[in-house]
């Protein structure tokens, strides 16, 4: 039996759980209970969500530069996985591919995560094209913590923590206020109908699936290694969609040449910060944070994106958006880990 961890360069202490209790024990004892979270793991999940928020700005800039949504999604996963792999190679922490293939549990985890991430990207971006950014964001991100809370409670056969239920309600209300201006029909020709919201709901289900699957670590499989390999595979899965949707810049006119240098910088940022670093932090933190809490904290992504859009692109948040942002921040504070007296 293999005893050396995958992707750590050897050493039994290379992969250290952030909490002594496994995820299934934490969730069974108190589904989504925030007091069961490890403070360091909680901060990693917060970091991941905040970094995700910067991805919207980079993605919007790449779309303005001529990349299709399919190309942005494929590049985000593929380039993010390759960038993370290079970092691991430099650190001599990337295992030989056969090491992953020989371990059935590690291989299954990598394949499942790759499929779920590819499905999430495809469903979310398609939902945007069929409805709007606001509707897709509201449904995809707002439904995810609800789905995780229900699944966790059903699996544990216990009701979720009361504080978590209140925090989810507060967060979803805050998200609604934050995206409310974009929900109004502005006559821009956005296609209506149920297809967009349904795909956004499917995106929520895939994100919930990623969160639930990764709450239980695979022994010996480092979460950063898992992130790198899964992203590369997910990018390959999305590559046909990107090619069918159209190559970047082909629709540009003679006087609208693509700034290749700017595109390269944006792709590098998108791959390194809101993809590789963000997901690595989130997956690592999941080992010490209940799944419901993690999915709720993920709602900091649209808040970060809104603040970034206001600072970088000059977009107005508005009074309702400010109230919604405060509600999202308050919901995150409500589920933060609290030290017990006498501990």
PLY file of the C-alpha trace (Angstrom):
ply
format ascii 1.0
element vertex 343
property float x
property float y
property float z
element edge 342
property int vertex1
property int vertex2
end_header
0.00 0.00 0.00
1.26 3.47 -0.85
2.11 5.51 2.23
3.87 8.49 0.66
1.54 11.42 -0.10
0.93 12.41 -3.71
2.38 15.72 -4.74
4.37 16.65 -1.66
7.81 15.42 -2.58
7.63 12.79 0.17
7.37 13.07 3.93
4.45 12.04 6.09
4.01 15.55 7.45
3.73 17.19 4.02
-0.08 17.05 4.05
-1.41 18.18 7.41
-5.18 18.46 8.01
-6.23 21.88 9.24
-8.39 20.26 11.89
-8.18 16.97 13.74
-11.77 16.02 13.04
-12.59 14.83 9.52
-15.20 16.72 7.53
-17.84 14.02 7.80
-17.59 14.08 11.60
-17.88 17.87 11.72
-20.86 17.93 9.42
-22.58 15.06 11.17
-22.18 16.73 14.54
-23.45 20.10 13.36
-24.25 20.42 9.67
-22.54 23.59 8.57
-21.84 24.55 12.16
-19.44 27.50 11.99
-17.94 26.85 15.43
-16.52 23.61 14.02
-14.39 25.52 11.50
-10.65 25.93 11.84
-9.80 29.69 11.88
-6.91 29.31 9.44
-9.04 27.24 7.08
-11.84 29.81 7.29
-9.43 32.58 6.29
-8.27 30.50 3.31
-11.87 30.13 2.13
-12.40 33.89 2.55
-9.19 34.53 0.58
-10.37 32.25 -2.21
-13.75 34.00 -2.46
-12.19 37.47 -2.51
-9.70 36.46 -5.21
-12.55 34.98 -7.28
-14.12 38.42 -7.32
-11.19 39.81 -9.29
-11.81 37.25 -12.02
-14.93 39.03 -13.22
-12.95 42.15 -14.05
-10.30 40.18 -15.93
-12.93 38.14 -17.75
-14.85 41.26 -18.78
-11.64 42.84 -20.05
-10.79 39.72 -22.08
-14.29 39.69 -23.55
-13.85 43.35 -24.52
-10.55 42.34 -26.15
-12.32 39.83 -28.39
-12.31 36.51 -26.52
-15.58 34.59 -26.49
-17.05 33.39 -23.15
-16.12 29.82 -24.11
-12.53 30.82 -24.76
-12.36 32.70 -21.44
-13.67 29.66 -19.54
-11.27 27.25 -21.26
-8.30 29.57 -20.83
-9.16 30.18 -17.20
-9.06 26.49 -16.28
-6.32 25.37 -18.65
-3.91 28.23 -18.06
-4.65 28.22 -14.34
-3.84 24.52 -14.09
-0.65 24.91 -16.12
0.49 27.88 -14.03
-0.09 25.99 -10.81
1.71 22.96 -12.24
4.75 25.10 -13.05
4.81 26.42 -9.49
4.63 22.87 -8.14
7.38 21.72 -10.51
9.65 24.52 -9.35
8.90 23.55 -5.75
9.43 19.89 -6.68
5.99 19.10 -5.27
4.29 17.84 -8.43
4.03 14.03 -8.47
4.66 11.85 -11.47
1.38 11.43 -13.42
1.53 7.67 -12.85
1.39 8.28 -9.11
-2.09 9.75 -9.50
-3.20 7.08 -11.97
-2.16 4.26 -9.66
-4.20 5.58 -6.73
-7.85 4.90 -7.57
-9.28 7.35 -5.01
-6.98 10.15 -6.14
-7.77 9.50 -9.79
-11.53 9.48 -9.17
-11.31 12.71 -7.17
-9.33 14.49 -9.88
-11.68 13.34 -12.66
-14.84 14.25 -10.72
-13.53 17.71 -9.82
-12.41 18.34 -13.42
-15.84 17.38 -14.76
-17.70 19.49 -12.18
-15.52 22.56 -12.76
-15.90 22.30 -16.53
-19.66 21.90 -16.16
-19.84 24.88 -13.81
-17.97 27.16 -16.19
-20.02 26.04 -19.19
-23.39 26.36 -17.43
-22.59 29.70 -15.83
-21.30 31.42 -18.97
-24.13 30.01 -21.07
-26.64 31.19 -18.46
-25.19 34.69 -18.77
-25.60 34.64 -22.54
-29.22 33.45 -22.25
-30.27 35.83 -19.45
-27.93 38.37 -17.84
-24.93 38.56 -15.54
-27.16 39.60 -12.62
-29.66 36.76 -13.01
-26.95 34.16 -13.52
-25.01 35.42 -10.49
-28.09 35.56 -8.27
-29.24 32.02 -9.11
-25.85 30.30 -9.40
-24.26 31.75 -6.27
-27.42 32.27 -4.23
-28.68 28.71 -4.62
-25.33 27.02 -3.93
-25.24 27.42 -0.11
-28.90 26.37 0.09
-28.20 23.21 -1.89
-25.13 22.42 0.22
-27.04 22.98 3.47
-29.88 20.69 2.33
-27.51 17.96 1.13
-25.43 18.10 4.31
-28.49 18.00 6.55
-30.02 15.09 4.66
-26.76 13.16 4.83
-26.34 13.84 8.56
-30.08 13.44 9.27
-30.04 16.62 11.33
-31.29 20.14 10.86
-28.61 22.71 10.00
-27.26 25.09 12.60
-29.76 27.89 13.30
-27.08 30.55 12.98
-26.08 29.20 9.57
-29.69 29.22 8.34
-30.03 32.85 9.38
-26.71 33.72 7.75
-27.75 32.05 4.48
-31.02 34.01 4.44
-29.14 37.25 5.14
-26.53 36.49 2.47
-29.07 35.62 -0.23
-31.03 38.80 0.58
-27.81 40.79 0.38
-26.92 39.20 -2.95
-30.37 40.09 -4.30
-29.89 43.73 -3.29
-26.38 43.78 -4.73
-27.45 42.58 -8.19
-30.90 44.23 -8.15
-29.99 47.03 -10.60
-29.00 44.46 -13.20
-32.30 42.61 -12.86
-34.25 45.45 -14.44
-35.04 45.09 -18.13
-32.93 47.71 -19.83
-34.02 46.84 -23.36
-30.59 45.55 -24.29
-31.99 42.55 -26.06
-31.15 39.94 -23.44
-32.97 36.71 -24.23
-35.62 35.80 -21.68
-37.22 32.49 -20.86
-36.41 29.76 -18.34
-33.27 28.37 -20.04
-30.88 30.92 -18.51
-32.06 30.58 -14.89
-32.22 26.78 -15.21
-28.63 26.62 -16.43
-27.62 28.96 -13.61
-29.32 26.58 -11.18
-27.36 23.71 -12.72
-24.21 25.78 -12.24
-25.16 26.15 -8.56
-25.57 22.38 -8.31
-22.13 21.75 -9.81
-20.50 24.28 -7.46
-22.28 22.65 -4.54
-21.02 19.30 -5.80
-17.42 20.54 -5.92
-17.75 21.83 -2.37
-19.31 18.65 -0.99
-16.87 16.33 -2.76
-13.80 18.16 -1.49
-14.85 18.46 2.15
-13.33 14.99 2.65
-9.64 14.92 1.71
-8.16 11.94 -0.13
-5.29 10.61 2.00
-2.00 11.58 0.39
-3.54 13.81 -2.30
-2.44 17.39 -1.73
-5.30 19.82 -2.51
-3.02 22.10 -4.52
-1.89 19.18 -6.69
-5.51 18.12 -7.11
-6.40 21.66 -8.17
-3.63 21.82 -10.78
-4.39 18.48 -12.42
-8.16 18.99 -12.33
-7.87 22.41 -13.94
-5.74 21.15 -16.81
-8.23 18.36 -17.50
-11.18 20.73 -17.13
-9.61 23.13 -19.62
-9.22 20.29 -22.12
-12.88 19.39 -21.65
-13.91 22.98 -22.44
-11.55 23.34 -25.40
-14.05 22.02 -28.00
-16.67 24.49 -26.73
-14.16 27.33 -27.04
-13.30 26.31 -30.61
-16.95 25.95 -31.64
-17.81 29.31 -30.05
-15.14 30.97 -32.11
-11.49 31.88 -31.82
-10.66 35.15 -30.05
-10.44 38.21 -32.21
-11.70 36.69 -35.48
-14.65 39.10 -35.58
-12.51 42.21 -35.21
-12.48 44.68 -38.03
-9.40 46.08 -39.76
-9.20 49.01 -37.38
-9.87 46.95 -34.26
-6.74 44.84 -33.88
-6.41 42.86 -30.67
-3.74 44.14 -28.25
-1.86 40.86 -27.87
0.32 42.11 -25.01
-2.69 43.21 -22.98
-4.47 39.91 -23.63
-1.42 37.96 -22.46
-1.21 39.99 -19.24
-4.93 39.56 -18.58
-4.75 35.81 -19.22
-1.74 35.54 -16.89
-3.59 37.42 -14.15
-6.78 35.39 -14.65
-4.83 32.14 -14.53
-2.69 32.97 -11.51
-4.87 35.02 -9.16
-8.64 34.33 -9.40
-8.13 30.78 -10.68
-4.99 28.99 -9.46
-4.47 30.86 -6.18
-8.18 31.28 -5.40
-9.24 27.66 -5.97
-6.13 26.27 -4.27
-6.95 28.35 -1.19
-10.62 27.31 -1.29
-9.93 23.59 -1.69
-7.29 23.68 1.06
-9.62 25.54 3.41
-12.45 23.09 2.75
-10.55 20.48 4.75
-11.13 22.53 7.89
-14.45 24.30 7.22
-17.97 22.80 7.05
-19.24 22.68 3.47
-22.25 24.93 4.11
-20.09 27.61 5.72
-17.63 27.51 2.81
-20.36 27.84 0.18
-21.85 30.79 2.07
-18.49 32.55 2.34
-18.15 32.12 -1.44
-20.80 34.83 -1.77
-18.03 37.33 -1.06
-17.10 36.87 -4.71
-19.86 39.12 -6.16
-19.23 41.67 -3.40
-15.54 41.85 -4.31
-16.43 42.03 -8.00
-18.87 44.90 -7.39
-16.33 46.89 -5.39
-13.64 46.21 -7.99
-15.95 47.28 -10.82
-16.71 50.52 -8.98
-13.01 51.27 -8.46
-11.58 50.08 -11.79
-14.44 50.53 -14.26
-16.30 53.39 -12.61
-19.53 51.42 -12.18
-21.99 52.62 -9.54
-23.06 50.28 -6.78
-25.99 52.38 -5.56
-27.69 52.52 -2.18
-29.29 49.07 -2.50
-25.94 47.60 -3.50
-24.27 49.10 -0.45
-26.94 47.63 1.83
-26.56 44.28 0.08
-22.79 44.37 0.46
-23.10 45.10 4.18
-25.52 42.17 4.51
-23.09 39.83 2.73
-20.23 40.94 4.97
-22.42 40.53 8.07
-23.41 37.01 6.97
-19.74 36.08 6.63
-18.97 37.45 10.10
-21.93 35.49 11.48
-20.40 32.15 10.45
-16.83 32.93 11.40
-15.24 30.46 13.85
-15.56 31.48 17.47
-13.21 30.39 20.19
-14.91 28.53 22.97
-14.51 29.78 26.52
-11.86 27.98 28.43
-10.22 26.71 25.21
0 1
1 2
2 3
3 4
4 5
5 6
6 7
7 8
8 9
9 10
10 11
11 12
12 13
13 14
14 15
15 16
16 17
17 18
18 19
19 20
20 21
21 22
22 23
23 24
24 25
25 26
26 27
27 28
28 29
29 30
30 31
31 32
32 33
33 34
34 35
35 36
36 37
37 38
38 39
39 40
40 41
41 42
42 43
43 44
44 45
45 46
46 47
47 48
48 49
49 50
50 51
51 52
52 53
53 54
54 55
55 56
56 57
57 58
58 59
59 60
60 61
61 62
62 63
63 64
64 65
65 66
66 67
67 68
68 69
69 70
70 71
71 72
72 73
73 74
74 75
75 76
76 77
77 78
78 79
79 80
80 81
81 82
82 83
83 84
84 85
85 86
86 87
87 88
88 89
89 90
90 91
91 92
92 93
93 94
94 95
95 96
96 97
97 98
98 99
99 100
100 101
101 102
102 103
103 104
104 105
105 106
106 107
107 108
108 109
109 110
110 111
111 112
112 113
113 114
114 115
115 116
116 117
117 118
118 119
119 120
120 121
121 122
122 123
123 124
124 125
125 126
126 127
127 128
128 129
129 130
130 131
131 132
132 133
133 134
134 135
135 136
136 137
137 138
138 139
139 140
140 141
141 142
142 143
143 144
144 145
145 146
146 147
147 148
148 149
149 150
150 151
151 152
152 153
153 154
154 155
155 156
156 157
157 158
158 159
159 160
160 161
161 162
162 163
163 164
164 165
165 166
166 167
167 168
168 169
169 170
170 171
171 172
172 173
173 174
174 175
175 176
176 177
177 178
178 179
179 180
180 181
181 182
182 183
183 184
184 185
185 186
186 187
187 188
188 189
189 190
190 191
191 192
192 193
193 194
194 195
195 196
196 197
197 198
198 199
199 200
200 201
201 202
202 203
203 204
204 205
205 206
206 207
207 208
208 209
209 210
210 211
211 212
212 213
213 214
214 215
215 216
216 217
217 218
218 219
219 220
220 221
221 222
222 223
223 224
224 225
225 226
226 227
227 228
228 229
229 230
230 231
231 232
232 233
233 234
234 235
235 236
236 237
237 238
238 239
239 240
240 241
241 242
242 243
243 244
244 245
245 246
246 247
247 248
248 249
249 250
250 251
251 252
252 253
253 254
254 255
255 256
256 257
257 258
258 259
259 260
260 261
261 262
262 263
263 264
264 265
265 266
266 267
267 268
268 269
269 270
270 271
271 272
272 273
273 274
274 275
275 276
276 277
277 278
278 279
279 280
280 281
281 282
282 283
283 284
284 285
285 286
286 287
287 288
288 289
289 290
290 291
291 292
292 293
293 294
294 295
295 296
296 297
297 298
298 299
299 300
300 301
301 302
302 303
303 304
304 305
305 306
306 307
307 308
308 309
309 310
310 311
311 312
312 313
313 314
314 315
315 316
316 317
317 318
318 319
319 320
320 321
321 322
322 323
323 324
324 325
325 326
326 327
327 328
328 329
329 330
330 331
331 332
332 333
333 334
334 335
335 336
336 337
337 338
338 339
339 340
340 341
341 342
